[in-house]
Amino acid sequence: MVKGDITNIGVLECFKYGDHEVLQYLLSNLNWWVEEYQIDGFQFHSLSSMMYTHNGFASFTGNLDDYCNQYVDKDAFLYLVLANELLHTLHPDIITIAEDATFYPGLCEPTSQGGLGFDYYVNLSAPEMWTSFIKNIPDHEWSMSKIVSALMGNRQYADKMLIYAENHNQSISGGESFAEILFGEINEHTPGSTESLLRGCSLHKMIRMITFTIGGRAYLNFMGNEFGHPKRVEFPMPSNNNSYSLAHRCWYLLSNEVHHNLFSFDKDLMNLDENNRLLSRGLPHIHHVNDTTMVISYIRGPLLFVFNFHPAEAYERYSVGVEEAGEYQIILNTDEKKYGGRGLVDAQQHLQRTVSRKVDGLQNCLEVPLPSRTAQVYKLTRILRI
Protein backbone atom coordinates (compact mmCIF):
# COMPACT_ATOMS: atom_id res chain seq x y z
CA MET A 1 0.00 0.00 0.00
CA VAL A 2 2.77 2.45 0.82
CA LYS A 3 6.34 3.20 -0.11
CA GLY A 4 9.10 5.71 0.57
CA ASP A 5 10.13 7.86 3.50
CA ILE A 6 9.67 11.62 3.33
CA THR A 7 10.94 12.99 6.59
CA ASN A 8 11.68 16.51 5.26
CA ILE A 9 8.02 17.52 5.13
CA GLY A 10 6.83 15.45 8.04
CA VAL A 11 5.14 12.73 5.96
CA LEU A 12 6.37 9.26 6.78
CA GLU A 13 5.16 7.31 3.76
CA CYS A 14 3.61 7.70 0.30
CA PHE A 15 1.05 5.52 -1.39
CA LYS A 16 2.25 2.91 -3.84
CA TYR A 17 0.39 4.36 -6.78
CA GLY A 18 1.29 1.51 -9.13
CA ASP A 19 -0.88 -1.02 -7.27
CA HIS A 20 -4.39 -1.41 -8.70
CA GLU A 21 -5.87 -1.84 -5.22
CA VAL A 22 -4.30 1.44 -4.12
CA LEU A 23 -5.64 3.26 -7.19
CA GLN A 24 -9.12 1.86 -6.61
CA TYR A 25 -9.01 2.92 -2.97
CA LEU A 26 -7.82 6.47 -3.70
CA LEU A 27 -10.14 7.11 -6.64
CA SER A 28 -13.22 5.68 -4.92
CA ASN A 29 -12.32 7.75 -1.87
CA LEU A 30 -12.42 10.95 -3.95
CA ASN A 31 -15.80 10.05 -5.39
CA TRP A 32 -17.17 9.08 -1.96
CA TRP A 33 -16.45 12.51 -0.48
CA VAL A 34 -18.30 14.22 -3.32
CA GLU A 35 -21.33 11.94 -3.23
CA GLU A 36 -21.56 11.63 0.55
CA TYR A 37 -20.82 15.23 1.56
CA GLN A 38 -21.40 17.15 -1.70
CA ILE A 39 -18.03 18.87 -1.46
CA ASP A 40 -17.28 21.02 -4.50
CA GLY A 41 -13.54 20.59 -4.87
CA PHE A 42 -10.20 19.13 -3.81
CA GLN A 43 -6.82 20.69 -3.17
CA PHE A 44 -3.96 18.26 -3.77
CA HIS A 45 -1.29 19.22 -1.27
CA SER A 46 2.51 19.01 -1.82
CA LEU A 47 2.34 17.42 -5.27
CA SER A 48 6.10 17.63 -5.73
CA SER A 49 6.49 15.05 -2.95
CA MET A 50 4.38 12.68 -5.07
CA MET A 51 5.51 13.42 -8.60
CA TYR A 52 9.26 12.99 -8.17
CA THR A 53 11.32 10.36 -6.41
CA HIS A 54 13.45 13.18 -4.96
CA ASN A 55 10.18 14.57 -3.50
CA GLY A 56 10.74 17.99 -5.06
CA PHE A 57 13.98 18.65 -3.20
CA ALA A 58 15.91 19.52 -6.33
CA SER A 59 16.73 22.61 -8.37
CA PHE A 60 14.16 23.54 -11.02
CA THR A 61 15.21 26.00 -13.71
CA GLY A 62 12.09 25.79 -15.88
CA ASN A 63 13.87 23.62 -18.45
CA LEU A 64 11.77 20.67 -19.62
CA ASP A 65 14.60 18.31 -18.65
CA ASP A 66 13.82 19.11 -15.01
CA TYR A 67 10.38 17.55 -15.40
CA CYS A 68 11.11 14.68 -17.79
CA ASN A 69 13.87 12.52 -16.36
CA GLN A 70 14.55 9.41 -14.30
CA TYR A 71 13.26 11.08 -11.13
CA VAL A 72 9.66 11.28 -12.35
CA ASP A 73 7.24 8.94 -10.56
CA LYS A 74 5.12 7.78 -13.52
CA ASP A 75 2.67 5.91 -11.31
CA ALA A 76 1.93 9.04 -9.29
CA PHE A 77 1.46 11.04 -12.49
CA LEU A 78 -0.99 8.44 -13.77
CA TYR A 79 -2.96 8.60 -10.52
CA LEU A 80 -3.27 12.40 -10.79
CA VAL A 81 -4.45 12.13 -14.40
CA LEU A 82 -7.01 9.47 -13.45
CA ALA A 83 -8.16 11.47 -10.43
CA ASN A 84 -8.86 14.57 -12.51
CA GLU A 85 -10.42 12.56 -15.33
CA LEU A 86 -12.73 10.72 -12.93
CA LEU A 87 -13.77 13.79 -10.95
CA HIS A 88 -14.45 16.00 -13.96
CA THR A 89 -16.32 13.23 -15.81
CA LEU A 90 -18.57 12.20 -12.93
CA HIS A 91 -18.90 15.69 -11.45
CA PRO A 92 -18.48 18.35 -14.18
CA ASP A 93 -18.74 21.27 -11.72
CA ILE A 94 -15.98 19.99 -9.43
CA ILE A 95 -12.85 22.13 -8.93
CA THR A 96 -9.41 20.61 -8.48
CA ILE A 97 -6.47 22.64 -7.22
CA ALA A 98 -2.81 21.66 -7.38
CA GLU A 99 -0.20 22.78 -4.88
CA ASP A 100 3.07 22.29 -6.74
CA ALA A 101 6.15 24.38 -6.03
CA THR A 102 7.89 23.11 -9.20
CA PHE A 103 5.41 24.65 -11.70
CA TYR A 104 5.05 21.44 -13.71
CA PRO A 105 4.33 22.62 -17.31
CA GLY A 106 1.21 20.51 -17.89
CA LEU A 107 -0.32 20.99 -14.47
CA CYS A 108 -3.49 22.75 -15.64
CA GLU A 109 -3.60 21.44 -19.20
CA PRO A 110 -6.48 19.08 -20.13
CA THR A 111 -5.78 15.37 -19.74
CA SER A 112 -6.83 14.94 -23.38
CA GLN A 113 -3.79 17.03 -24.34
CA GLY A 114 -1.34 15.24 -22.09
CA GLY A 115 -1.77 17.45 -19.04
CA LEU A 116 -2.68 16.54 -15.47
CA GLY A 117 -6.08 18.23 -15.74
CA PHE A 118 -6.15 20.53 -12.70
CA ASP A 119 -8.37 23.61 -12.81
CA TYR A 120 -6.04 25.83 -10.77
CA TYR A 121 -2.60 25.82 -9.22
CA VAL A 122 -1.62 27.53 -5.97
CA ASN A 123 0.92 30.35 -6.02
CA LEU A 124 3.06 29.35 -3.03
CA SER A 125 5.49 32.23 -3.52
CA ALA A 126 3.06 34.96 -2.44
CA PRO A 127 2.51 34.02 1.24
CA GLU A 128 6.18 33.10 1.61
CA MET A 129 7.18 36.51 0.25
CA TRP A 130 4.79 38.40 2.53
CA THR A 131 5.91 36.42 5.58
CA SER A 132 9.55 37.18 4.80
CA PHE A 133 8.82 40.88 4.29
CA ILE A 134 6.82 41.52 7.45
CA LYS A 135 9.09 39.41 9.68
CA ASN A 136 12.58 40.09 8.35
CA ILE A 137 12.75 43.18 6.14
CA PRO A 138 12.41 46.80 7.33
CA ASP A 139 9.44 48.56 5.74
CA HIS A 140 11.56 51.05 3.81
CA GLU A 141 13.54 48.21 2.16
CA TRP A 142 10.56 46.41 0.65
CA SER A 143 11.03 45.84 -3.07
CA MET A 144 8.03 46.70 -5.24
CA SER A 145 9.52 44.69 -8.10
CA LYS A 146 9.73 41.57 -5.94
CA ILE A 147 6.16 42.04 -4.75
CA VAL A 148 4.83 42.20 -8.30
CA SER A 149 6.99 39.31 -9.47
CA ALA A 150 5.89 37.03 -6.62
CA LEU A 151 2.21 37.88 -6.95
CA MET A 152 2.11 37.35 -10.70
CA GLY A 153 3.60 33.87 -10.34
CA ASN A 154 4.35 31.95 -13.50
CA ARG A 155 3.08 34.42 -16.09
CA GLN A 156 2.53 31.69 -18.66
CA TYR A 157 -0.04 30.03 -16.40
CA ALA A 158 -1.26 33.09 -14.46
CA ASP A 159 -4.76 32.61 -15.85
CA LYS A 160 -5.03 29.37 -13.84
CA MET A 161 -3.48 30.73 -10.66
CA LEU A 162 -5.08 30.62 -7.22
CA ILE A 163 -3.52 33.05 -4.79
CA TYR A 164 -3.71 33.82 -1.10
CA ALA A 165 -2.01 36.26 1.24
CA GLU A 166 -1.74 33.86 4.19
CA ASN A 167 -1.51 30.10 3.76
CA HIS A 168 -2.01 27.11 6.05
CA ASN A 169 1.42 27.65 7.63
CA GLN A 170 0.11 30.86 9.21
CA SER A 171 -3.31 29.42 9.94
CA ILE A 172 -3.17 25.78 10.99
CA SER A 173 0.43 24.53 11.03
CA GLY A 174 1.93 26.23 14.03
CA GLY A 175 2.98 29.51 12.46
CA GLU A 176 1.98 33.07 13.29
CA SER A 177 -0.85 34.80 11.46
CA PHE A 178 -0.03 38.09 9.76
CA ALA A 179 -2.13 39.90 12.35
CA GLU A 180 -0.11 38.27 15.13
CA ILE A 181 3.14 39.39 13.51
CA LEU A 182 1.95 42.89 12.60
CA PHE A 183 0.13 43.95 15.76
CA GLY A 184 -0.36 40.91 18.02
CA GLU A 185 -2.78 41.11 20.91
CA ILE A 186 -4.46 44.51 20.79
CA ASN A 187 -3.69 46.70 23.78
CA GLU A 188 -4.39 50.32 23.00
CA HIS A 189 -3.02 51.50 26.35
CA THR A 190 0.54 50.30 25.73
CA PRO A 191 2.95 53.20 24.93
CA GLY A 192 3.44 53.50 21.17
CA SER A 193 0.64 51.02 20.50
CA THR A 194 -1.45 53.46 18.43
CA GLU A 195 1.26 53.96 15.81
CA SER A 196 2.13 50.27 15.80
CA LEU A 197 -1.52 49.34 15.38
CA LEU A 198 -1.98 51.83 12.55
CA ARG A 199 1.06 50.42 10.74
CA GLY A 200 -0.08 46.83 11.24
CA CYS A 201 -3.66 47.43 10.11
CA SER A 202 -2.55 49.51 7.12
CA LEU A 203 -0.22 46.79 5.87
CA HIS A 204 -2.78 44.08 6.61
CA LYS A 205 -5.31 45.83 4.33
CA MET A 206 -2.80 46.64 1.60
CA ILE A 207 -1.36 43.12 1.52
CA ARG A 208 -4.79 41.58 1.16
CA MET A 209 -5.94 44.08 -1.46
CA ILE A 210 -2.96 43.80 -3.79
CA THR A 211 -2.87 40.01 -3.44
CA PHE A 212 -6.57 39.73 -4.24
CA THR A 213 -6.62 42.12 -7.20
CA ILE A 214 -3.31 41.55 -8.99
CA GLY A 215 -3.23 37.75 -9.06
CA GLY A 216 -5.01 35.14 -11.17
CA ARG A 217 -8.67 34.19 -11.36
CA ALA A 218 -9.08 32.65 -7.90
CA TYR A 219 -8.42 33.75 -4.33
CA LEU A 220 -8.32 31.77 -1.09
CA ASN A 221 -8.81 32.94 2.47
CA PHE A 222 -8.46 30.94 5.66
CA MET A 223 -11.32 31.63 8.06
CA GLY A 224 -10.51 34.46 10.45
CA ASN A 225 -7.68 35.98 8.41
CA GLU A 226 -10.13 38.47 6.92
CA PHE A 227 -10.60 40.25 10.26
CA GLY A 228 -7.06 39.84 11.59
CA HIS A 229 -7.56 36.85 13.88
CA PRO A 230 -4.46 36.92 16.10
CA LYS A 231 -4.14 33.18 16.68
CA ARG A 232 -3.76 30.12 14.47
CA VAL A 233 -6.04 27.09 14.52
CA GLU A 234 -4.46 24.16 16.33
CA PHE A 235 -6.28 20.93 17.03
CA PRO A 236 -5.68 18.87 20.19
CA MET A 237 -2.49 16.84 19.91
CA PRO A 238 0.24 15.51 22.20
CA SER A 239 2.47 18.53 21.52
CA ASN A 240 -0.10 20.88 23.13
CA ASN A 241 -1.24 18.43 25.82
CA ASN A 242 -4.42 17.76 23.84
CA SER A 243 -5.63 21.29 24.49
CA TYR A 244 -8.68 22.77 22.78
CA SER A 245 -7.58 26.35 23.52
CA LEU A 246 -6.73 27.10 19.87
CA ALA A 247 -9.23 24.75 18.21
CA HIS A 248 -11.70 27.49 17.31
CA ARG A 249 -12.10 30.98 15.85
CA CYS A 250 -12.78 33.85 18.26
CA TRP A 251 -15.80 35.47 16.62
CA TYR A 252 -16.30 37.73 19.63
CA LEU A 253 -13.28 39.69 18.37
CA LEU A 254 -15.58 41.33 15.80
CA SER A 255 -16.98 43.44 18.63
CA ASN A 256 -13.52 45.01 18.91
CA GLU A 257 -13.22 48.14 16.76
CA VAL A 258 -9.94 47.11 15.11
CA HIS A 259 -11.16 43.68 14.02
CA HIS A 260 -14.54 45.08 13.02
CA ASN A 261 -12.85 47.68 10.80
CA LEU A 262 -10.65 45.06 9.12
CA PHE A 263 -13.71 42.89 8.53
CA SER A 264 -15.61 45.83 7.02
CA PHE A 265 -12.74 46.50 4.66
CA ASP A 266 -12.56 42.86 3.59
CA LYS A 267 -16.30 42.78 2.86
CA ASP A 268 -16.00 45.87 0.66
CA LEU A 269 -12.96 44.34 -1.04
CA MET A 270 -15.01 41.25 -1.89
CA ASN A 271 -17.82 43.49 -3.13
CA LEU A 272 -15.31 45.06 -5.49
CA ASP A 273 -15.19 41.73 -7.31
CA GLU A 274 -18.93 41.14 -7.04
CA ASN A 275 -19.73 44.51 -8.61
CA ASN A 276 -16.99 44.59 -11.26
CA ARG A 277 -16.38 40.88 -11.99
CA LEU A 278 -12.72 41.55 -11.32
CA LEU A 279 -11.32 38.01 -11.09
CA SER A 280 -13.15 36.84 -14.20
CA ARG A 281 -11.51 39.53 -16.31
CA GLY A 282 -8.13 39.33 -17.98
CA LEU A 283 -4.86 39.74 -16.15
CA PRO A 284 -3.92 43.23 -14.94
CA HIS A 285 -1.91 45.68 -16.99
CA ILE A 286 0.89 46.63 -14.59
CA HIS A 287 2.27 49.91 -15.84
CA HIS A 288 3.96 51.50 -12.82
CA VAL A 289 6.39 49.81 -10.42
CA ASN A 290 8.78 52.22 -8.69
CA ASP A 291 11.18 50.86 -6.06
CA THR A 292 12.30 54.36 -5.07
CA THR A 293 8.90 55.91 -4.39
CA MET A 294 7.54 52.46 -3.37
CA VAL A 295 4.45 52.94 -5.54
CA ILE A 296 2.70 50.28 -7.63
CA SER A 297 -0.11 50.99 -10.08
CA TYR A 298 -2.03 48.76 -12.47
CA ILE A 299 -5.29 48.55 -14.37
CA ARG A 300 -7.60 45.57 -14.24
CA GLY A 301 -10.91 45.69 -16.02
CA PRO A 302 -12.48 49.12 -15.45
CA LEU A 303 -10.47 49.84 -12.31
CA LEU A 304 -7.20 51.61 -11.56
CA PHE A 305 -5.26 50.48 -8.47
CA VAL A 306 -2.61 52.65 -6.80
CA PHE A 307 -0.51 51.52 -3.80
CA ASN A 308 1.96 53.57 -1.78
CA PHE A 309 3.96 51.19 0.44
CA HIS A 310 6.36 53.90 1.60
CA PRO A 311 6.34 53.98 5.43
CA ALA A 312 6.88 57.76 5.66
CA GLU A 313 6.62 59.50 2.28
CA ALA A 314 3.26 60.96 1.25
CA TYR A 315 2.63 62.36 -2.23
CA GLU A 316 0.21 65.21 -2.84
CA ARG A 317 0.01 64.81 -6.63
CA TYR A 318 1.51 61.52 -7.75
CA SER A 319 1.31 60.90 -11.50
CA VAL A 320 0.09 57.52 -12.74
CA GLY A 321 -0.85 56.71 -16.31
CA VAL A 322 -4.32 55.93 -17.65
CA GLU A 323 -5.38 55.38 -21.23
CA GLU A 324 -8.86 56.89 -21.20
CA ALA A 325 -9.31 60.62 -20.61
CA GLY A 326 -12.06 61.39 -18.14
CA GLU A 327 -13.09 61.64 -14.52
CA TYR A 328 -12.09 58.91 -12.09
CA GLN A 329 -13.80 58.31 -8.75
CA ILE A 330 -12.29 56.65 -5.67
CA ILE A 331 -14.46 53.63 -4.89
CA LEU A 332 -12.23 52.02 -2.25
CA ASN A 333 -9.61 53.62 -0.03
CA THR A 334 -7.70 51.70 2.66
CA ASP A 335 -7.22 54.91 4.65
CA GLU A 336 -10.89 55.63 5.29
CA LYS A 337 -11.76 56.06 8.95
CA LYS A 338 -14.43 53.36 8.79
CA TYR A 339 -11.60 50.91 8.02
CA GLY A 340 -9.43 52.19 10.87
CA GLY A 341 -7.46 54.62 8.70
CA ARG A 342 -6.61 58.27 9.21
CA GLY A 343 -8.96 59.68 6.57
CA LEU A 344 -6.26 61.88 5.02
CA VAL A 345 -7.91 62.02 1.58
CA ASP A 346 -10.93 64.28 1.93
CA ALA A 347 -14.15 63.99 -0.05
CA GLN A 348 -13.19 66.79 -2.46
CA GLN A 349 -10.22 64.70 -3.64
CA HIS A 350 -12.26 61.57 -4.37
CA LEU A 351 -13.01 62.72 -7.93
CA GLN A 352 -9.97 63.22 -10.15
CA ARG A 353 -9.84 64.46 -13.75
CA THR A 354 -7.13 63.30 -16.12
CA VAL A 355 -4.31 65.50 -17.33
CA SER A 356 -3.45 65.31 -21.02
CA ARG A 357 0.10 64.09 -20.50
CA LYS A 358 1.69 60.80 -21.46
CA VAL A 359 2.81 58.83 -18.38
CA ASP A 360 3.83 55.18 -17.99
CA GLY A 361 3.41 54.70 -21.74
CA LEU A 362 -0.29 55.63 -21.55
CA GLN A 363 -1.95 58.61 -23.22
CA ASN A 364 -3.18 60.42 -20.09
CA CYS A 365 -2.45 60.59 -16.39
CA LEU A 366 -4.04 61.17 -13.02
CA GLU A 367 -2.34 63.22 -10.32
CA VAL A 368 -3.57 61.51 -7.18
CA PRO A 369 -3.06 62.15 -3.44
CA LEU A 370 -1.16 59.24 -1.88
CA PRO A 371 -0.67 59.24 1.90
CA SER A 372 1.97 56.81 3.16
CA ARG A 373 0.97 53.14 3.55
CA THR A 374 -2.31 53.55 1.71
CA ALA A 375 -3.97 52.21 -1.42
CA GLN A 376 -6.81 53.49 -3.57
CA VAL A 377 -9.07 52.09 -6.27
CA TYR A 378 -10.39 54.42 -8.97
CA LYS A 379 -13.18 53.83 -11.47
CA LEU A 380 -13.79 55.79 -14.66
CA THR A 381 -17.15 57.53 -14.22
CA ARG A 382 -17.12 59.97 -17.14
CA ILE A 383 -15.28 59.80 -20.46
CA LEU A 384 -13.97 63.05 -21.92
CA ARG A 385 -13.68 63.22 -25.70
CA ILE A 386 -11.02 65.61 -26.94
C-alpha positions in Angstrom: 0.0 0.0 0.0 2.8 2.4 0.8 6.3 3.2 -0.1 9.1 5.7 0.6 10.1 7.9 3.5 9.7 11.6 3.3 10.9 13.0 6.6 11.7 16.5 5.3 8.0 17.5 5.1 6.8 15.5 8.0 5.1 12.7 6.0 6.4 9.3 6.8 5.2 7.3 3.8 3.6 7.7 0.3 1.0 5.5 -1.4 2.2 2.9 -3.8 0.4 4.4 -6.8 1.3 1.5 -9.1 -0.9 -1.0 -7.3 -4.4 -1.4 -8.7 -5.9 -1.8 -5.2 -4.3 1.4 -4.1 -5.6 3.3 -7.2 -9.1 1.9 -6.6 -9.0 2.9 -3.0 -7.8 6.5 -3.7 -10.1 7.1 -6.6 -13.2 5.7 -4.9 -12.3 7.7 -1.9 -12.4 11.0 -3.9 -15.8 10.0 -5.4 -17.2 9.1 -2.0 -16.4 12.5 -0.5 -18.3 14.2 -3.3 -21.3 11.9 -3.2 -21.6 11.6 0.6 -20.8 15.2 1.6 -21.4 17.1 -1.7 -18.0 18.9 -1.5 -17.3 21.0 -4.5 -13.5 20.6 -4.9 -10.2 19.1 -3.8 -6.8 20.7 -3.2 -4.0 18.3 -3.8 -1.3 19.2 -1.3 2.5 19.0 -1.8 2.3 17.4 -5.3 6.1 17.6 -5.7 6.5 15.0 -2.9 4.4 12.7 -5.1 5.5 13.4 -8.6 9.3 13.0 -8.2 11.3 10.4 -6.4 13.4 13.2 -5.0 10.2 14.6 -3.5 10.7 18.0 -5.1 14.0 18.6 -3.2 15.9 19.5 -6.3 16.7 22.6 -8.4 14.2 23.5 -11.0 15.2 26.0 -13.7 12.1 25.8 -15.9 13.9 23.6 -18.4 11.8 20.7 -19.6 14.6 18.3 -18.7 13.8 19.1 -15.0 10.4 17.5 -15.4 11.1 14.7 -17.8 13.9 12.5 -16.4 14.5 9.4 -14.3 13.3 11.1 -11.1 9.7 11.3 -12.3 7.2 8.9 -10.6 5.1 7.8 -13.5 2.7 5.9 -11.3 1.9 9.0 -9.3 1.5 11.0 -12.5 -1.0 8.4 -13.8 -3.0 8.6 -10.5 -3.3 12.4 -10.8 -4.4 12.1 -14.4 -7.0 9.5 -13.5 -8.2 11.5 -10.4 -8.9 14.6 -12.5 -10.4 12.6 -15.3 -12.7 10.7 -12.9 -13.8 13.8 -11.0 -14.5 16.0 -14.0 -16.3 13.2 -15.8 -18.6 12.2 -12.9 -18.9 15.7 -11.5 -18.5 18.4 -14.2 -18.7 21.3 -11.7 -16.0 20.0 -9.4 -12.9 22.1 -8.9 -9.4 20.6 -8.5 -6.5 22.6 -7.2 -2.8 21.7 -7.4 -0.2 22.8 -4.9 3.1 22.3 -6.7 6.1 24.4 -6.0 7.9 23.1 -9.2 5.4 24.6 -11.7 5.1 21.4 -13.7 4.3 22.6 -17.3 1.2 20.5 -17.9 -0.3 21.0 -14.5 -3.5 22.7 -15.6 -3.6 21.4 -19.2 -6.5 19.1 -20.1 -5.8 15.4 -19.7 -6.8 14.9 -23.4 -3.8 17.0 -24.3 -1.3 15.2 -22.1 -1.8 17.4 -19.0 -2.7 16.5 -15.5 -6.1 18.2 -15.7 -6.1 20.5 -12.7 -8.4 23.6 -12.8 -6.0 25.8 -10.8 -2.6 25.8 -9.2 -1.6 27.5 -6.0 0.9 30.3 -6.0 3.1 29.4 -3.0 5.5 32.2 -3.5 3.1 35.0 -2.4 2.5 34.0 1.2 6.2 33.1 1.6 7.2 36.5 0.2 4.8 38.4 2.5 5.9 36.4 5.6 9.5 37.2 4.8 8.8 40.9 4.3 6.8 41.5 7.4 9.1 39.4 9.7 12.6 40.1 8.3 12.8 43.2 6.1 12.4 46.8 7.3 9.4 48.6 5.7 11.6 51.0 3.8 13.5 48.2 2.2 10.6 46.4 0.6 11.0 45.8 -3.1 8.0 46.7 -5.2 9.5 44.7 -8.1 9.7 41.6 -5.9 6.2 42.0 -4.8 4.8 42.2 -8.3 7.0 39.3 -9.5 5.9 37.0 -6.6 2.2 37.9 -6.9 2.1 37.4 -10.7 3.6 33.9 -10.3 4.3 31.9 -13.5 3.1 34.4 -16.1 2.5 31.7 -18.7 0.0 30.0 -16.4 -1.3 33.1 -14.5 -4.8 32.6 -15.9 -5.0 29.4 -13.8 -3.5 30.7 -10.7 -5.1 30.6 -7.2 -3.5 33.0 -4.8 -3.7 33.8 -1.1 -2.0 36.3 1.2 -1.7 33.9 4.2 -1.5 30.1 3.8 -2.0 27.1 6.0 1.4 27.6 7.6 0.1 30.9 9.2 -3.3 29.4 9.9 -3.2 25.8 11.0 0.4 24.5 11.0 1.9 26.2 14.0 3.0 29.5 12.5 2.0 33.1 13.3 -0.9 34.8 11.5 0.0 38.1 9.8 -2.1 39.9 12.4 -0.1 38.3 15.1 3.1 39.4 13.5 1.9 42.9 12.6 0.1 43.9 15.8 -0.4 40.9 18.0 -2.8 41.1 20.9 -4.5 44.5 20.8 -3.7 46.7 23.8 -4.4 50.3 23.0 -3.0 51.5 26.3 0.5 50.3 25.7 3.0 53.2 24.9 3.4 53.5 21.2 0.6 51.0 20.5 -1.5 53.5 18.4 1.3 54.0 15.8 2.1 50.3 15.8 -1.5 49.3 15.4 -2.0 51.8 12.6 1.1 50.4 10.7 -0.1 46.8 11.2 -3.7 47.4 10.1 -2.5 49.5 7.1 -0.2 46.8 5.9 -2.8 44.1 6.6 -5.3 45.8 4.3 -2.8 46.6 1.6 -1.4 43.1 1.5 -4.8 41.6 1.2 -5.9 44.1 -1.5 -3.0 43.8 -3.8 -2.9 40.0 -3.4 -6.6 39.7 -4.2 -6.6 42.1 -7.2 -3.3 41.5 -9.0 -3.2 37.7 -9.1 -5.0 35.1 -11.2 -8.7 34.2 -11.4 -9.1 32.6 -7.9 -8.4 33.8 -4.3 -8.3 31.8 -1.1 -8.8 32.9 2.5 -8.5 30.9 5.7 -11.3 31.6 8.1 -10.5 34.5 10.4 -7.7 36.0 8.4 -10.1 38.5 6.9 -10.6 40.3 10.3 -7.1 39.8 11.6 -7.6 36.9 13.9 -4.5 36.9 16.1 -4.1 33.2 16.7 -3.8 30.1 14.5 -6.0 27.1 14.5 -4.5 24.2 16.3 -6.3 20.9 17.0 -5.7 18.9 20.2 -2.5 16.8 19.9 0.2 15.5 22.2 2.5 18.5 21.5 -0.1 20.9 23.1 -1.2 18.4 25.8 -4.4 17.8 23.8 -5.6 21.3 24.5 -8.7 22.8 22.8 -7.6 26.3 23.5 -6.7 27.1 19.9 -9.2 24.8 18.2 -11.7 27.5 17.3 -12.1 31.0 15.8 -12.8 33.9 18.3 -15.8 35.5 16.6 -16.3 37.7 19.6 -13.3 39.7 18.4 -15.6 41.3 15.8 -17.0 43.4 18.6 -13.5 45.0 18.9 -13.2 48.1 16.8 -9.9 47.1 15.1 -11.2 43.7 14.0 -14.5 45.1 13.0 -12.9 47.7 10.8 -10.6 45.1 9.1 -13.7 42.9 8.5 -15.6 45.8 7.0 -12.7 46.5 4.7 -12.6 42.9 3.6 -16.3 42.8 2.9 -16.0 45.9 0.7 -13.0 44.3 -1.0 -15.0 41.2 -1.9 -17.8 43.5 -3.1 -15.3 45.1 -5.5 -15.2 41.7 -7.3 -18.9 41.1 -7.0 -19.7 44.5 -8.6 -17.0 44.6 -11.3 -16.4 40.9 -12.0 -12.7 41.5 -11.3 -11.3 38.0 -11.1 -13.2 36.8 -14.2 -11.5 39.5 -16.3 -8.1 39.3 -18.0 -4.9 39.7 -16.2 -3.9 43.2 -14.9 -1.9 45.7 -17.0 0.9 46.6 -14.6 2.3 49.9 -15.8 4.0 51.5 -12.8 6.4 49.8 -10.4 8.8 52.2 -8.7 11.2 50.9 -6.1 12.3 54.4 -5.1 8.9 55.9 -4.4 7.5 52.5 -3.4 4.5 52.9 -5.5 2.7 50.3 -7.6 -0.1 51.0 -10.1 -2.0 48.8 -12.5 -5.3 48.6 -14.4 -7.6 45.6 -14.2 -10.9 45.7 -16.0 -12.5 49.1 -15.5 -10.5 49.8 -12.3 -7.2 51.6 -11.6 -5.3 50.5 -8.5 -2.6 52.7 -6.8 -0.5 51.5 -3.8 2.0 53.6 -1.8 4.0 51.2 0.4 6.4 53.9 1.6 6.3 54.0 5.4 6.9 57.8 5.7 6.6 59.5 2.3 3.3 61.0 1.2 2.6 62.4 -2.2 0.2 65.2 -2.8 0.0 64.8 -6.6 1.5 61.5 -7.7 1.3 60.9 -11.5 0.1 57.5 -12.7 -0.9 56.7 -16.3 -4.3 55.9 -17.6 -5.4 55.4 -21.2 -8.9 56.9 -21.2 -9.3 60.6 -20.6 -12.1 61.4 -18.1 -13.1 61.6 -14.5 -12.1 58.9 -12.1 -13.8 58.3 -8.7 -12.3 56.6 -5.7 -14.5 53.6 -4.9 -12.2 52.0 -2.3 -9.6 53.6 0.0 -7.7 51.7 2.7 -7.2 54.9 4.7 -10.9 55.6 5.3 -11.8 56.1 9.0 -14.4 53.4 8.8 -11.6 50.9 8.0 -9.4 52.2 10.9 -7.5 54.6 8.7 -6.6 58.3 9.2 -9.0 59.7 6.6 -6.3 61.9 5.0 -7.9 62.0 1.6 -10.9 64.3 1.9 -14.2 64.0 -0.1 -13.2 66.8 -2.5 -10.2 64.7 -3.6 -12.3 61.6 -4.4 -13.0 62.7 -7.9 -10.0 63.2 -10.2 -9.8 64.5 -13.7 -7.1 63.3 -16.1 -4.3 65.5 -17.3 -3.4 65.3 -21.0 0.1 64.1 -20.5 1.7 60.8 -21.5 2.8 58.8 -18.4 3.8 55.2 -18.0 3.4 54.7 -21.7 -0.3 55.6 -21.6 -2.0 58.6 -23.2 -3.2 60.4 -20.1 -2.5 60.6 -16.4 -4.0 61.2 -13.0 -2.3 63.2 -10.3 -3.6 61.5 -7.2 -3.1 62.2 -3.4 -1.2 59.2 -1.9 -0.7 59.2 1.9 2.0 56.8 3.2 1.0 53.1 3.6 -2.3 53.5 1.7 -4.0 52.2 -1.4 -6.8 53.5 -3.6 -9.1 52.1 -6.3 -10.4 54.4 -9.0 -13.2 53.8 -11.5 -13.8 55.8 -14.7 -17.1 57.5 -14.2 -17.1 60.0 -17.1 -15.3 59.8 -20.5 -14.0 63.1 -21.9 -13.7 63.2 -25.7 -11.0 65.6 -26.9 
